Amino acid sequence: MVYAQSEILQKEVYLFQKIGTATRETMNHLKCVAFVRPTVDNIARLSEELRQPKYGQYFICKWPIALSEFLCHYYSFVKN
């Protein structure tokens, strides 16, 4: 599913930010939908984000990859 930014705004989605941006403020009233390409760098950023969450809820969408491989990478960062 692909939407243009104008279509997303019509669906009441208002904020786009990169995970890992240091200047983001905490907004517990918002939900985060994270579209993540499962690279080592992205998984590290996602792990750091979840250690210090900025949003009230997280929904994580990943690019096609075996779920076990994604979780293996993710948990290796969580342990550290």
PyMOL Python script that loads the backbone (N, CA, C, O; Angstrom):
from pymol import cmd

cmd.read_pdbstr("""\
ATOM      1  N   MET A   1       0.843  -1.157   0.000  1.00  0.00           N
ATOM      2  CA  MET A   1       0.000   0.000   0.000  1.00  0.00           C
ATOM      3  C   MET A   1       0.902   1.237   0.000  1.00  0.00           C
ATOM      4  O   MET A   1       1.808   1.349   0.825  1.00  0.00           O
ATOM      5  N   VAL A   2       0.653   2.148  -0.913  1.00  0.00           N
ATOM      6  CA  VAL A   2       1.455   3.364  -1.036  1.00  0.00           C
ATOM      7  C   VAL A   2       0.510   4.561  -1.090  1.00  0.00           C
ATOM      8  O   VAL A   2      -0.481   4.557  -1.821  1.00  0.00           O
ATOM      9  N   TYR A   3       0.835   5.579  -0.305  1.00  0.00           N
ATOM     10  CA  TYR A   3       0.047   6.813  -0.282  1.00  0.00           C
ATOM     11  C   TYR A   3       0.967   8.001  -0.540  1.00  0.00           C
ATOM     12  O   TYR A   3       2.130   8.002  -0.139  1.00  0.00           O
ATOM     13  N   ALA A   4       0.429   9.004  -1.213  1.00  0.00           N
ATOM     14  CA  ALA A   4       1.128  10.280  -1.326  1.00  0.00           C
ATOM     15  C   ALA A   4       0.976  11.008   0.011  1.00  0.00           C
ATOM     16  O   ALA A   4       0.035  10.736   0.757  1.00  0.00           O
ATOM     17  N   GLN A   5       1.886  11.923   0.318  1.00  0.00           N
ATOM     18  CA  GLN A   5       1.807  12.638   1.588  1.00  0.00           C
ATOM     19  C   GLN A   5       0.475  13.384   1.716  1.00  0.00           C
ATOM     20  O   GLN A   5      -0.084  13.446   2.811  1.00  0.00           O
ATOM     21  N   SER A   6      -0.035  13.941   0.642  1.00  0.00           N
ATOM     22  CA  SER A   6      -1.326  14.649   0.706  1.00  0.00           C
ATOM     23  C   SER A   6      -2.458  13.694   1.061  1.00  0.00           C
ATOM     24  O   SER A   6      -3.385  14.081   1.772  1.00  0.00           O
ATOM     25  N   GLU A   7      -2.403  12.445   0.577  1.00  0.00           N
ATOM     26  CA  GLU A   7      -3.421  11.452   0.929  1.00  0.00           C
ATOM     27  C   GLU A   7      -3.318  11.059   2.403  1.00  0.00           C
ATOM     28  O   GLU A   7      -4.332  10.862   3.073  1.00  0.00           O
ATOM     29  N   ILE A   8      -2.099  10.950   2.895  1.00  0.00           N
ATOM     30  CA  ILE A   8      -1.901  10.607   4.307  1.00  0.00           C
ATOM     31  C   ILE A   8      -2.450  11.708   5.191  1.00  0.00           C
ATOM     32  O   ILE A   8      -3.091  11.424   6.204  1.00  0.00           O
ATOM     33  N   LEU A   9      -2.211  12.958   4.828  1.00  0.00           N
ATOM     34  CA  LEU A   9      -2.717  14.076   5.619  1.00  0.00           C
ATOM     35  C   LEU A   9      -4.245  14.086   5.643  1.00  0.00           C
ATOM     36  O   LEU A   9      -4.838  14.477   6.648  1.00  0.00           O
ATOM     37  N   GLN A  10      -4.889  13.664   4.558  1.00  0.00           N
ATOM     38  CA  GLN A  10      -6.345  13.587   4.523  1.00  0.00           C
ATOM     39  C   GLN A  10      -6.870  12.506   5.478  1.00  0.00           C
ATOM     40  O   GLN A  10      -8.027  12.552   5.895  1.00  0.00           O
ATOM     41  N   LYS A  11      -6.027  11.549   5.815  1.00  0.00           N
ATOM     42  CA  LYS A  11      -6.413  10.474   6.730  1.00  0.00           C
ATOM     43  C   LYS A  11      -6.033  10.800   8.175  1.00  0.00           C
ATOM     44  O   LYS A  11      -5.977   9.913   9.027  1.00  0.00           O
ATOM     45  N   GLU A  12      -5.775  12.073   8.438  1.00  0.00           N
ATOM     46  CA  GLU A  12      -5.478  12.581   9.760  1.00  0.00           C
ATOM     47  C   GLU A  12      -4.162  12.073  10.336  1.00  0.00           C
ATOM     48  O   GLU A  12      -4.057  11.848  11.542  1.00  0.00           O
ATOM     49  N   VAL A  13      -3.178  11.895   9.497  1.00  0.00           N
ATOM     50  CA  VAL A  13      -1.813  11.608   9.928  1.00  0.00           C
ATOM     51  C   VAL A  13      -1.052  12.912   9.720  1.00  0.00           C
ATOM     52  O   VAL A  13      -1.008  13.441   8.609  1.00  0.00           O
ATOM     53  N   TYR A  14      -0.454  13.429  10.788  1.00  0.00           N
ATOM     54  CA  TYR A  14       0.058  14.783  10.715  1.00  0.00           C
ATOM     55  C   TYR A  14       1.556  14.946  10.895  1.00  0.00           C
ATOM     56  O   TYR A  14       2.087  16.011  10.579  1.00  0.00           O
ATOM     57  N   LEU A  15       2.250  13.948  11.383  1.00  0.00           N
ATOM     58  CA  LEU A  15       3.641  14.159  11.736  1.00  0.00           C
ATOM     59  C   LEU A  15       4.512  13.067  11.118  1.00  0.00           C
ATOM     60  O   LEU A  15       4.232  11.877  11.263  1.00  0.00           O
ATOM     61  N   PHE A  16       5.558  13.484  10.438  1.00  0.00           N
ATOM     62  CA  PHE A  16       6.527  12.554   9.871  1.00  0.00           C
ATOM     63  C   PHE A  16       7.883  12.895  10.478  1.00  0.00           C
ATOM     64  O   PHE A  16       8.335  14.035  10.380  1.00  0.00           O
ATOM     65  N   GLN A  17       8.530  11.923  11.098  1.00  0.00           N
ATOM     66  CA  GLN A  17       9.857  12.145  11.665  1.00  0.00           C
ATOM     67  C   GLN A  17      10.690  10.890  11.505  1.00  0.00           C
ATOM     68  O   GLN A  17      10.166   9.777  11.466  1.00  0.00           O
ATOM     69  N   LYS A  18      11.989  11.085  11.415  1.00  0.00           N
ATOM     70  CA  LYS A  18      12.907   9.955  11.393  1.00  0.00           C
ATOM     71  C   LYS A  18      13.178   9.505  12.817  1.00  0.00           C
ATOM     72  O   LYS A  18      13.400  10.324  13.709  1.00  0.00           O
ATOM     73  N   ILE A  19      13.157   8.204  13.018  1.00  0.00           N
ATOM     74  CA  ILE A  19      13.543   7.670  14.324  1.00  0.00           C
ATOM     75  C   ILE A  19      15.029   7.921  14.490  1.00  0.00           C
ATOM     76  O   ILE A  19      15.815   7.713  13.565  1.00  0.00           O
ATOM     77  N   GLY A  20      15.400   8.363  15.656  1.00  0.00           N
ATOM     78  CA  GLY A  20      16.800   8.641  15.928  1.00  0.00           C
ATOM     79  C   GLY A  20      17.136  10.116  15.871  1.00  0.00           C
ATOM     80  O   GLY A  20      18.261  10.499  16.193  1.00  0.00           O
ATOM     81  N   THR A  21      16.184  10.963  15.467  1.00  0.00           N
ATOM     82  CA  THR A  21      16.413  12.400  15.469  1.00  0.00           C
ATOM     83  C   THR A  21      16.453  12.873  16.915  1.00  0.00           C
ATOM     84  O   THR A  21      15.497  12.662  17.662  1.00  0.00           O
ATOM     85  N   ALA A  22      17.530  13.499  17.309  1.00  0.00           N
ATOM     86  CA  ALA A  22      17.750  13.846  18.720  1.00  0.00           C
ATOM     87  C   ALA A  22      16.809  14.931  19.236  1.00  0.00           C
ATOM     88  O   ALA A  22      16.553  14.986  20.439  1.00  0.00           O
ATOM     89  N   THR A  23      16.298  15.779  18.382  1.00  0.00           N
ATOM     90  CA  THR A  23      15.519  16.929  18.848  1.00  0.00           C
ATOM     91  C   THR A  23      14.033  16.643  19.016  1.00  0.00           C
ATOM     92  O   THR A  23      13.261  17.561  19.296  1.00  0.00           O
ATOM     93  N   ARG A  24      13.622  15.412  18.853  1.00  0.00           N
ATOM     94  CA  ARG A  24      12.193  15.109  18.985  1.00  0.00           C
ATOM     95  C   ARG A  24      11.760  15.190  20.434  1.00  0.00           C
ATOM     96  O   ARG A  24      12.483  14.760  21.333  1.00  0.00           O
ATOM     97  N   GLU A  25      10.576  15.743  20.658  1.00  0.00           N
ATOM     98  CA  GLU A  25      10.052  15.817  22.014  1.00  0.00           C
ATOM     99  C   GLU A  25       9.119  14.639  22.272  1.00  0.00           C
ATOM    100  O   GLU A  25       8.635  14.014  21.328  1.00  0.00           O
ATOM    101  N   THR A  26       8.865  14.333  23.537  1.00  0.00           N
ATOM    102  CA  THR A  26       7.969  13.257  23.915  1.00  0.00           C
ATOM    103  C   THR A  26       6.530  13.679  23.661  1.00  0.00           C
ATOM    104  O   THR A  26       6.101  14.754  24.079  1.00  0.00           O
ATOM    105  N   MET A  27       5.788  12.814  22.968  1.00  0.00           N
ATOM    106  CA  MET A  27       4.383  13.081  22.649  1.00  0.00           C
ATOM    107  C   MET A  27       3.574  11.815  22.919  1.00  0.00           C
ATOM    108  O   MET A  27       3.223  11.089  21.988  1.00  0.00           O
ATOM    109  N   ASN A  28       3.283  11.555  24.174  1.00  0.00           N
ATOM    110  CA  ASN A  28       2.594  10.331  24.574  1.00  0.00           C
ATOM    111  C   ASN A  28       1.179  10.224  24.026  1.00  0.00           C
ATOM    112  O   ASN A  28       0.609   9.133  24.017  1.00  0.00           O
ATOM    113  N   HIS A  29       0.603  11.323  23.573  1.00  0.00           N
ATOM    114  CA  HIS A  29      -0.743  11.294  23.026  1.00  0.00           C
ATOM    115  C   HIS A  29      -0.783  10.801  21.580  1.00  0.00           C
ATOM    116  O   HIS A  29      -1.862  10.557  21.041  1.00  0.00           O
ATOM    117  N   LEU A  30       0.382  10.654  20.950  1.00  0.00           N
ATOM    118  CA  LEU A  30       0.445  10.208  19.562  1.00  0.00           C
ATOM    119  C   LEU A  30       0.849   8.744  19.470  1.00  0.00           C
ATOM    120  O   LEU A  30       1.520   8.209  20.352  1.00  0.00           O
ATOM    121  N   LYS A  31       0.429   8.120  18.396  1.00  0.00           N
ATOM    122  CA  LYS A  31       0.841   6.755  18.078  1.00  0.00           C
ATOM    123  C   LYS A  31       1.914   6.833  16.999  1.00  0.00           C
ATOM    124  O   LYS A  31       1.884   7.721  16.147  1.00  0.00           O
ATOM    125  N   CYS A  32       2.838   5.920  17.039  1.00  0.00           N
ATOM    126  CA  CYS A  32       3.913   5.879  16.051  1.00  0.00           C
ATOM    127  C   CYS A  32       3.734   4.655  15.165  1.00  0.00           C
ATOM    128  O   CYS A  32       3.616   3.532  15.655  1.00  0.00           O
ATOM    129  N   VAL A  33       3.716   4.880  13.866  1.00  0.00           N
ATOM    130  CA  VAL A  33       3.755   3.789  12.902  1.00  0.00           C
ATOM    131  C   VAL A  33       5.126   3.869  12.255  1.00  0.00           C
ATOM    132  O   VAL A  33       5.422   4.812  11.521  1.00  0.00           O
ATOM    133  N   ALA A  34       5.953   2.886  12.527  1.00  0.00           N
ATOM    134  CA  ALA A  34       7.328   2.898  12.029  1.00  0.00           C
ATOM    135  C   ALA A  34       7.453   1.926  10.861  1.00  0.00           C
ATOM    136  O   ALA A  34       7.193   0.731  11.003  1.00  0.00           O
ATOM    137  N   PHE A  35       7.850   2.447   9.713  1.00  0.00           N
ATOM    138  CA  PHE A  35       8.138   1.617   8.552  1.00  0.00           C
ATOM    139  C   PHE A  35       9.643   1.434   8.523  1.00  0.00           C
ATOM    140  O   PHE A  35      10.384   2.391   8.298  1.00  0.00           O
ATOM    141  N   VAL A  36      10.097   0.213   8.750  1.00  0.00           N
ATOM    142  CA  VAL A  36      11.508  -0.052   8.969  1.00  0.00           C
ATOM    143  C   VAL A  36      12.037  -1.047   7.944  1.00  0.00           C
ATOM    144  O   VAL A  36      11.523  -2.157   7.805  1.00  0.00           O
ATOM    145  N   ARG A  37      13.072  -0.624   7.232  1.00  0.00           N
ATOM    146  CA  ARG A  37      13.815  -1.575   6.403  1.00  0.00           C
ATOM    147  C   ARG A  37      14.774  -2.262   7.374  1.00  0.00           C
ATOM    148  O   ARG A  37      15.536  -1.577   8.056  1.00  0.00           O
ATOM    149  N   PRO A  38      14.762  -3.584   7.458  1.00  0.00           N
ATOM    150  CA  PRO A  38      15.519  -4.282   8.506  1.00  0.00           C
ATOM    151  C   PRO A  38      17.025  -4.316   8.256  1.00  0.00           C
ATOM    152  O   PRO A  38      17.595  -5.370   7.972  1.00  0.00           O
ATOM    153  N   THR A  39      17.655  -3.158   8.363  1.00  0.00           N
ATOM    154  CA  THR A  39      19.105  -3.087   8.286  1.00  0.00           C
ATOM    155  C   THR A  39      19.648  -3.039   9.708  1.00  0.00           C
ATOM    156  O   THR A  39      18.903  -2.755  10.646  1.00  0.00           O
ATOM    157  N   VAL A  40      20.908  -3.306   9.872  1.00  0.00           N
ATOM    158  CA  VAL A  40      21.522  -3.269  11.196  1.00  0.00           C
ATOM    159  C   VAL A  40      21.371  -1.883  11.805  1.00  0.00           C
ATOM    160  O   VAL A  40      21.045  -1.763  12.986  1.00  0.00           O
ATOM    161  N   ASP A  41      21.602  -0.839  11.023  1.00  0.00           N
ATOM    162  CA  ASP A  41      21.493   0.534  11.518  1.00  0.00           C
ATOM    163  C   ASP A  41      20.063   0.860  11.942  1.00  0.00           C
ATOM    164  O   ASP A  41      19.853   1.435  13.010  1.00  0.00           O
ATOM    165  N   ASN A  42      19.081   0.500  11.122  1.00  0.00           N
ATOM    166  CA  ASN A  42      17.690   0.794  11.456  1.00  0.00           C
ATOM    167  C   ASN A  42      17.224   0.039  12.695  1.00  0.00           C
ATOM    168  O   ASN A  42      16.489   0.585  13.517  1.00  0.00           O
ATOM    169  N   ILE A  43      17.644  -1.198  12.829  1.00  0.00           N
ATOM    170  CA  ILE A  43      17.255  -1.981  14.003  1.00  0.00           C
ATOM    171  C   ILE A  43      17.891  -1.395  15.255  1.00  0.00           C
ATOM    172  O   ILE A  43      17.269  -1.385  16.317  1.00  0.00           O
ATOM    173  N   ALA A  44      19.112  -0.912  15.142  1.00  0.00           N
ATOM    174  CA  ALA A  44      19.759  -0.258  16.281  1.00  0.00           C
ATOM    175  C   ALA A  44      18.994   1.004  16.671  1.00  0.00           C
ATOM    176  O   ALA A  44      18.783   1.254  17.858  1.00  0.00           O
ATOM    177  N   ARG A  45      18.579   1.797  15.695  1.00  0.00           N
ATOM    178  CA  ARG A  45      17.813   3.017  15.970  1.00  0.00           C
ATOM    179  C   ARG A  45      16.453   2.696  16.583  1.00  0.00           C
ATOM    180  O   ARG A  45      16.005   3.368  17.513  1.00  0.00           O
ATOM    181  N   LEU A  46      15.806   1.669  16.055  1.00  0.00           N
ATOM    182  CA  LEU A  46      14.508   1.267  16.596  1.00  0.00           C
ATOM    183  C   LEU A  46      14.653   0.775  18.035  1.00  0.00           C
ATOM    184  O   LEU A  46      13.818   1.086  18.884  1.00  0.00           O
ATOM    185  N   SER A  47      15.688   0.024  18.304  1.00  0.00           N
ATOM    186  CA  SER A  47      15.931  -0.471  19.661  1.00  0.00           C
ATOM    187  C   SER A  47      16.145   0.687  20.628  1.00  0.00           C
ATOM    188  O   SER A  47      15.615   0.674  21.739  1.00  0.00           O
ATOM    189  N   GLU A  48      16.910   1.677  20.215  1.00  0.00           N
ATOM    190  CA  GLU A  48      17.144   2.849  21.060  1.00  0.00           C
ATOM    191  C   GLU A  48      15.846   3.620  21.281  1.00  0.00           C
ATOM    192  O   GLU A  48      15.581   4.089  22.388  1.00  0.00           O
ATOM    193  N   GLU A  49      15.047   3.750  20.244  1.00  0.00           N
ATOM    194  CA  GLU A  49      13.756   4.438  20.357  1.00  0.00           C
ATOM    195  C   GLU A  49      12.855   3.741  21.376  1.00  0.00           C
ATOM    196  O   GLU A  49      12.200   4.402  22.182  1.00  0.00           O
ATOM    197  N   LEU A  50      12.822   2.419  21.342  1.00  0.00           N
ATOM    198  CA  LEU A  50      11.946   1.686  22.251  1.00  0.00           C
ATOM    199  C   LEU A  50      12.478   1.672  23.683  1.00  0.00           C
ATOM    200  O   LEU A  50      11.712   1.471  24.626  1.00  0.00           O
ATOM    201  N   ARG A  51      13.770   1.882  23.851  1.00  0.00           N
ATOM    202  CA  ARG A  51      14.326   2.015  25.210  1.00  0.00           C
ATOM    203  C   ARG A  51      13.880   3.324  25.858  1.00  0.00           C
ATOM    204  O   ARG A  51      13.646   3.383  27.065  1.00  0.00           O
ATOM    205  N   GLN A  52      13.768   4.361  25.047  1.00  0.00           N
ATOM    206  CA  GLN A  52      13.344   5.687  25.526  1.00  0.00           C
ATOM    207  C   GLN A  52      12.212   6.180  24.610  1.00  0.00           C
ATOM    208  O   GLN A  52      12.427   7.058  23.775  1.00  0.00           O
ATOM    209  N   PRO A  53      11.028   5.621  24.768  1.00  0.00           N
ATOM    210  CA  PRO A  53       9.935   5.924  23.834  1.00  0.00           C
ATOM    211  C   PRO A  53       9.486   7.381  23.877  1.00  0.00           C
ATOM    212  O   PRO A  53       9.429   8.006  24.936  1.00  0.00           O
ATOM    213  N   LYS A  54       9.171   7.897  22.701  1.00  0.00           N
ATOM    214  CA  LYS A  54       8.695   9.273  22.569  1.00  0.00           C
ATOM    215  C   LYS A  54       7.189   9.324  22.298  1.00  0.00           C
ATOM    216  O   LYS A  54       6.590  10.398  22.356  1.00  0.00           O
ATOM    217  N   TYR A  55       6.577   8.181  22.006  1.00  0.00           N
ATOM    218  CA  TYR A  55       5.166   8.133  21.650  1.00  0.00           C
ATOM    219  C   TYR A  55       4.432   7.155  22.568  1.00  0.00           C
ATOM    220  O   TYR A  55       5.052   6.326  23.235  1.00  0.00           O
ATOM    221  N   GLY A  56       3.091   7.266  22.590  1.00  0.00           N
ATOM    222  CA  GLY A  56       2.281   6.436  23.465  1.00  0.00           C
ATOM    223  C   GLY A  56       2.203   4.981  23.043  1.00  0.00           C
ATOM    224  O   GLY A  56       2.209   4.091  23.893  1.00  0.00           O
ATOM    225  N   GLN A  57       2.129   4.723  21.743  1.00  0.00           N
ATOM    226  CA  GLN A  57       2.061   3.366  21.214  1.00  0.00           C
ATOM    227  C   GLN A  57       2.916   3.275  19.952  1.00  0.00           C
ATOM    228  O   GLN A  57       3.125   4.260  19.244  1.00  0.00           O
ATOM    229  N   TYR A  58       3.396   2.074  19.699  1.00  0.00           N
ATOM    230  CA  TYR A  58       4.218   1.825  18.508  1.00  0.00           C
ATOM    231  C   TYR A  58       3.626   0.679  17.703  1.00  0.00           C
ATOM    232  O   TYR A  58       3.220  -0.346  18.251  1.00  0.00           O
ATOM    233  N   PHE A  59       3.587   0.874  16.403  1.00  0.00           N
ATOM    234  CA  PHE A  59       3.205  -0.162  15.462  1.00  0.00           C
ATOM    235  C   PHE A  59       4.357  -0.258  14.473  1.00  0.00           C
ATOM    236  O   PHE A  59       4.659   0.711  13.775  1.00  0.00           O
ATOM    237  N   ILE A  60       4.999  -1.412  14.407  1.00  0.00           N
ATOM    238  CA  ILE A  60       6.213  -1.551  13.606  1.00  0.00           C
ATOM    239  C   ILE A  60       5.914  -2.378  12.370  1.00  0.00           C
ATOM    240  O   ILE A  60       5.472  -3.524  12.454  1.00  0.00           O
ATOM    241  N   CYS A  61       6.168  -1.767  11.219  1.00  0.00           N
ATOM    242  CA  CYS A  61       6.000  -2.439   9.933  1.00  0.00           C
ATOM    243  C   CYS A  61       7.385  -2.615   9.338  1.00  0.00           C
ATOM    244  O   CYS A  61       8.200  -1.693   9.378  1.00  0.00           O
ATOM    245  N   LYS A  62       7.652  -3.759   8.800  1.00  0.00           N
ATOM    246  CA  LYS A  62       8.980  -4.012   8.249  1.00  0.00           C
ATOM    247  C   LYS A  62       8.876  -4.396   6.780  1.00  0.00           C
ATOM    248  O   LYS A  62       7.829  -4.836   6.307  1.00  0.00           O
ATOM    249  N   TRP A  63       9.979  -4.219   6.076  1.00  0.00           N
ATOM    250  CA  TRP A  63      10.057  -4.673   4.705  1.00  0.00           C
ATOM    251  C   TRP A  63      10.080  -6.195   4.722  1.00  0.00           C
ATOM    252  O   TRP A  63      10.436  -6.791   5.738  1.00  0.00           O
ATOM    253  N   PRO A  64       9.707  -6.837   3.616  1.00  0.00           N
ATOM    254  CA  PRO A  64       9.677  -8.306   3.608  1.00  0.00           C
ATOM    255  C   PRO A  64      11.035  -8.911   3.978  1.00  0.00           C
ATOM    256  O   PRO A  64      12.044  -8.679   3.313  1.00  0.00           O
ATOM    257  N   ILE A  65      11.024  -9.662   5.014  1.00  0.00           N
ATOM    258  CA  ILE A  65      12.189 -10.411   5.481  1.00  0.00           C
ATOM    259  C   ILE A  65      11.630 -11.467   6.414  1.00  0.00           C
ATOM    260  O   ILE A  65      10.560 -11.278   6.992  1.00  0.00           O
ATOM    261  N   ALA A  66      12.311 -12.533   6.565  1.00  0.00           N
ATOM    262  CA  ALA A  66      11.837 -13.570   7.472  1.00  0.00           C
ATOM    263  C   ALA A  66      11.692 -12.988   8.872  1.00  0.00           C
ATOM    264  O   ALA A  66      12.615 -12.346   9.374  1.00  0.00           O
ATOM    265  N   LEU A  67      10.559 -13.202   9.501  1.00  0.00           N
ATOM    266  CA  LEU A  67      10.307 -12.662  10.826  1.00  0.00           C
ATOM    267  C   LEU A  67      11.364 -13.118  11.818  1.00  0.00           C
ATOM    268  O   LEU A  67      11.805 -12.334  12.658  1.00  0.00           O
ATOM    269  N   SER A  68      11.765 -14.349  11.730  1.00  0.00           N
ATOM    270  CA  SER A  68      12.767 -14.850  12.676  1.00  0.00           C
ATOM    271  C   SER A  68      14.089 -14.108  12.514  1.00  0.00           C
ATOM    272  O   SER A  68      14.772 -13.848  13.504  1.00  0.00           O
ATOM    273  N   GLU A  69      14.459 -13.766  11.286  1.00  0.00           N
ATOM    274  CA  GLU A  69      15.700 -13.024  11.049  1.00  0.00           C
ATOM    275  C   GLU A  69      15.600 -11.612  11.614  1.00  0.00           C
ATOM    276  O   GLU A  69      16.544 -11.120  12.233  1.00  0.00           O
ATOM    277  N   PHE A  70      14.458 -10.959  11.401  1.00  0.00           N
ATOM    278  CA  PHE A  70      14.235  -9.617  11.931  1.00  0.00           C
ATOM    279  C   PHE A  70      14.313  -9.624  13.453  1.00  0.00           C
ATOM    280  O   PHE A  70      14.999  -8.788  14.041  1.00  0.00           O
ATOM    281  N   LEU A  71      13.617 -10.560  14.095  1.00  0.00           N
ATOM    282  CA  LEU A  71      13.615 -10.634  15.553  1.00  0.00           C
ATOM    283  C   LEU A  71      14.990 -10.980  16.098  1.00  0.00           C
ATOM    284  O   LEU A  71      15.378 -10.484  17.156  1.00  0.00           O
ATOM    285  N   CYS A  72      15.721 -11.813  15.401  1.00  0.00           N
ATOM    286  CA  CYS A  72      17.081 -12.168  15.819  1.00  0.00           C
ATOM    287  C   CYS A  72      17.944 -10.912  15.856  1.00  0.00           C
ATOM    288  O   CYS A  72      18.659 -10.685  16.832  1.00  0.00           O
ATOM    289  N   HIS A  73      17.887 -10.091  14.805  1.00  0.00           N
ATOM    290  CA  HIS A  73      18.647  -8.840  14.780  1.00  0.00           C
ATOM    291  C   HIS A  73      18.178  -7.912  15.884  1.00  0.00           C
ATOM    292  O   HIS A  73      18.991  -7.312  16.587  1.00  0.00           O
ATOM    293  N   TYR A  74      16.858  -7.794  16.038  1.00  0.00           N
ATOM    294  CA  TYR A  74      16.306  -6.880  17.039  1.00  0.00           C
ATOM    295  C   TYR A  74      16.741  -7.285  18.446  1.00  0.00           C
ATOM    296  O   TYR A  74      17.215  -6.444  19.210  1.00  0.00           O
ATOM    297  N   TYR A  75      16.589  -8.549  18.793  1.00  0.00           N
ATOM    298  CA  TYR A  75      16.917  -8.985  20.152  1.00  0.00           C
ATOM    299  C   TYR A  75      18.416  -8.916  20.430  1.00  0.00           C
ATOM    300  O   TYR A  75      18.815  -8.762  21.584  1.00  0.00           O
ATOM    301  N   SER A  76      19.237  -9.022  19.423  1.00  0.00           N
ATOM    302  CA  SER A  76      20.670  -8.884  19.652  1.00  0.00           C
ATOM    303  C   SER A  76      21.007  -7.456  20.105  1.00  0.00           C
ATOM    304  O   SER A  76      21.943  -7.260  20.880  1.00  0.00           O
ATOM    305  N   PHE A  77      20.253  -6.463  19.627  1.00  0.00           N
ATOM    306  CA  PHE A  77      20.457  -5.084  20.059  1.00  0.00           C
ATOM    307  C   PHE A  77      19.826  -4.830  21.419  1.00  0.00           C
ATOM    308  O   PHE A  77      20.378  -4.077  22.221  1.00  0.00           O
ATOM    309  N   VAL A  78      18.695  -5.437  21.691  1.00  0.00           N
ATOM    310  CA  VAL A  78      18.013  -5.231  22.973  1.00  0.00           C
ATOM    311  C   VAL A  78      18.880  -5.731  24.117  1.00  0.00           C
ATOM    312  O   VAL A  78      18.928  -5.108  25.177  1.00  0.00           O
ATOM    313  N   LYS A  79      19.559  -6.839  23.914  1.00  0.00           N
ATOM    314  CA  LYS A  79      20.391  -7.414  24.965  1.00  0.00           C
ATOM    315  C   LYS A  79      21.558  -6.510  25.318  1.00  0.00           C
ATOM    316  O   LYS A  79      22.020  -6.524  26.459  1.00  0.00           O
ATOM    317  N   ASN A  80      22.042  -5.734  24.378  1.00  0.00           N
ATOM    318  CA  ASN A  80      23.218  -4.875  24.595  1.00  0.00           C
ATOM    319  C   ASN A  80      22.857  -3.590  25.188  1.00  0.00           C
ATOM    320  O   ASN A  80      23.729  -2.757  25.433  1.00  0.00           O
TER     321      ASN A  80
END
""", "prot")
cmd.dss("prot")
cmd.show_as("cartoon", "prot")
cmd.util.cbc("prot")
cmd.orient("prot")
